[in-house]
Amino acid sequence: MKTALVTGGAARIGAQIAKTLHDNNFKIIIHCNESLEKAEILSEKLNSKRKNTVEVVSGNLNSIDSIKSIVDSIDSLDLLVNNASVFYPKSVEDSDIKVWDEVLNVNLRAPFFLSRGLSEKLSSTSGSIINIIDIHSERPLKNHAVYNISKAGLKMMTQTLAKELAPSVRVNGVSPGSILWPEASAEISDLEKKLMLERIALNKQGSPQDIADTVLFLANSEYITGQIINIDGGRTLNQ
Ligand SMILES: NC(=O)c1ccc[n+]([C@@H]2O[C@H](COP(=O)([O-])OP(=O)(O)OC[C@H]3O[C@@H](n4cnc5c(N)ncnc54)[C@H](OP(=O)(O)O)[C@@H]3O)[C@@H](O)[C@H]2O)c1
């Protein structure tokens, strides 16, 4: 049975990726930070389907020490899904060093050092890495400067690692368009939602399952590396 680590795997898109991989016979390590309770509920649910197939690790990906302890806690790995991310609106004017550090650390530094720390283990299983990027890695979303920069970096990281870790580890990316509306401080108005949907060729949001299915496809595609697939309902046709 193969093992996958899904960062930010307790809720929303990450949880759907974890469930889908588990349904397809992976053992899962659910990483979480604040959503420990959700992670434990999900883990219990999946373990009741197949005993001892899910465990939970927690850690703040803003901290290099927690990244190291996550890496050290893993014995063997076939798939790393770098899904965790921070997303909230900040103009350039309001993007101070604290914002820069948090967004870059979680969205870019953590995937890099998790990949680097786990690359030997992935290499010994001929495993792969899948980074969850964003279509805004290509064209910027207004008021999200540092987020856009972090995701553009993650796109380049995907290609760079694909080249450098080949032939023993494959590295690919999935770039979602609009899948789930942002929550809390990143929430948007009904008008903004309507305008966003009008620019999607298929006129609707995608679902977390659309992302999870693509992750599963890439995980099983042994001759694909260095690729990034947009799952955006044709949103990029109208960007
Ligand atoms: N939602 C969309 O429509 C959309 C669109 C484009 C791209 N994406 C990308 O798809 C991925 C999943 O999207 P989502 O909307 O499901 O993400 P999300 O809910 O915004 O965040 C996913 C998880 O990231 C974790 N996280 C945040 N800060 C962390 C930190 N400091 N340390 C450790 N973990 C941290 C959180 O885990 P805890 O809850 O455990 O703290 C959170 O549950 C992200 O990479 C996102 O950028 C999503």
The ligand as an SDF file (V2000), in Angstrom:
LIG
                    3D

 48 52  0  0  0  0  0  0  0  0999 V2000
  -10.3590   27.3620   -2.8250 N   0  0  0  0  0  0  0  0  0  0  0  0
  -10.1400   27.6440   -4.0920 C   0  0  0  0  0  0  0  0  0  0  0  0
  -11.0780   27.9120   -4.8690 O   0  0  0  0  0  0  0  0  0  0  0  0
   -8.7310   27.6780   -4.6240 C   0  0  0  0  0  0  0  0  0  0  0  0
   -8.4600   28.3750   -5.8070 C   0  0  0  0  0  0  0  0  0  0  0  0
   -7.1590   28.3880   -6.2870 C   0  0  0  0  0  0  0  0  0  0  0  0
   -6.1500   27.7230   -5.6090 C   0  0  0  0  0  0  0  0  0  0  0  0
   -6.4390   27.0500   -4.4630 N   0  0  0  0  0  0  0  0  0  0  0  0
   -5.3480   26.3340   -3.7640 C   0  0  0  0  0  0  0  0  0  0  0  0
   -5.8030   25.0280   -3.4140 O   0  0  0  0  0  0  0  0  0  0  0  0
   -5.2840   24.6580   -2.1340 C   0  0  0  0  0  0  0  0  0  0  0  0
   -6.4320   24.3150   -1.1930 C   0  0  0  0  0  0  0  0  0  0  0  0
   -7.3690   25.3790   -1.1720 O   0  0  0  0  0  0  0  0  0  0  0  0
   -8.3450   25.6060    0.0590 P   0  0  0  0  0  0  0  0  0  0  0  0
   -9.2260   26.7420   -0.3020 O   0  0  0  0  0  0  0  0  0  0  0  0
   -8.9260   24.3130    0.4660 O   0  0  0  0  0  0  0  0  0  0  0  0
   -7.2550   26.0850    1.1240 O   0  0  0  0  0  0  0  0  0  0  0  0
   -7.4840   26.7990    2.5360 P   0  0  0  0  0  0  0  0  0  0  0  0
   -8.7360   26.3160    3.1350 O   0  0  0  0  0  0  0  0  0  0  0  0
   -7.3140   28.2750    2.3750 O   0  0  0  0  0  0  0  0  0  0  0  0
   -6.1860   26.2820    3.3390 O   0  0  0  0  0  0  0  0  0  0  0  0
   -5.8550   24.9020    3.3730 C   0  0  0  0  0  0  0  0  0  0  0  0
   -5.1710   24.5710    4.6550 C   0  0  0  0  0  0  0  0  0  0  0  0
   -3.9000   25.2280    4.7460 O   0  0  0  0  0  0  0  0  0  0  0  0
   -3.5000   25.0850    6.0810 C   0  0  0  0  0  0  0  0  0  0  0  0
   -2.6060   26.1470    6.5490 N   0  0  0  0  0  0  0  0  0  0  0  0
   -2.7750   27.4930    6.4770 C   0  0  0  0  0  0  0  0  0  0  0  0
   -1.7800   28.1210    7.1480 N   0  0  0  0  0  0  0  0  0  0  0  0
   -0.9750   27.1340    7.6580 C   0  0  0  0  0  0  0  0  0  0  0  0
    0.1920   27.1420    8.4580 C   0  0  0  0  0  0  0  0  0  0  0  0
    0.7660   28.2730    8.8970 N   0  0  0  0  0  0  0  0  0  0  0  0
    0.7490   25.9470    8.7840 N   0  0  0  0  0  0  0  0  0  0  0  0
    0.1840   24.8000    8.3730 C   0  0  0  0  0  0  0  0  0  0  0  0
   -0.9180   24.7200    7.6190 N   0  0  0  0  0  0  0  0  0  0  0  0
   -1.5050   25.8790    7.2680 C   0  0  0  0  0  0  0  0  0  0  0  0
   -4.7710   25.1220    6.9320 C   0  0  0  0  0  0  0  0  0  0  0  0
   -4.7020   24.0210    7.8330 O   0  0  0  0  0  0  0  0  0  0  0  0
   -5.4090   24.1130    9.2850 P   0  0  0  0  0  0  0  0  0  0  0  0
   -6.8530   24.3760    8.9940 O   0  0  0  0  0  0  0  0  0  0  0  0
   -5.1340   22.7900    9.8950 O   0  0  0  0  0  0  0  0  0  0  0  0
   -4.7490   25.2520   10.0270 O   0  0  0  0  0  0  0  0  0  0  0  0
   -5.8950   25.0190    5.9140 C   0  0  0  0  0  0  0  0  0  0  0  0
   -6.9000   24.1030    6.2790 O   0  0  0  0  0  0  0  0  0  0  0  0
   -4.4420   25.8380   -1.6510 C   0  0  0  0  0  0  0  0  0  0  0  0
   -3.0940   25.6070   -1.9960 O   0  0  0  0  0  0  0  0  0  0  0  0
   -4.9860   27.0110   -2.4500 C   0  0  0  0  0  0  0  0  0  0  0  0
   -4.0500   28.0460   -2.6440 O   0  0  0  0  0  0  0  0  0  0  0  0
   -7.7030   27.0170   -3.9500 C   0  0  0  0  0  0  0  0  0  0  0  0
  1  2  1  0
  2  3  2  0
  2  4  1  0
  4  5  1  0
  4 48  2  0
  5  6  2  0
  6  7  1  0
  7  8  2  0
  8  9  1  0
  8 48  1  0
  9 10  1  0
  9 46  1  0
 10 11  1  0
 11 12  1  0
 11 44  1  0
 12 13  1  0
 13 14  1  0
 14 15  2  0
 14 16  1  0
 14 17  1  0
 17 18  1  0
 18 19  2  0
 18 20  1  0
 18 21  1  0
 21 22  1  0
 22 23  1  0
 23 24  1  0
 23 42  1  0
 24 25  1  0
 25 26  1  0
 25 36  1  0
 26 27  1  0
 26 35  1  0
 27 28  2  0
 28 29  1  0
 29 30  1  0
 29 35  2  0
 30 31  1  0
 30 32  2  0
 32 33  1  0
 33 34  2  0
 34 35  1  0
 36 37  1  0
 36 42  1  0
 37 38  1  0
 38 39  2  0
 38 40  1  0
 38 41  1  0
 42 43  1  0
 44 45  1  0
 44 46  1  0
 46 47  1  0
M  CHG  2   8   1  16  -1
M  END
$$$$
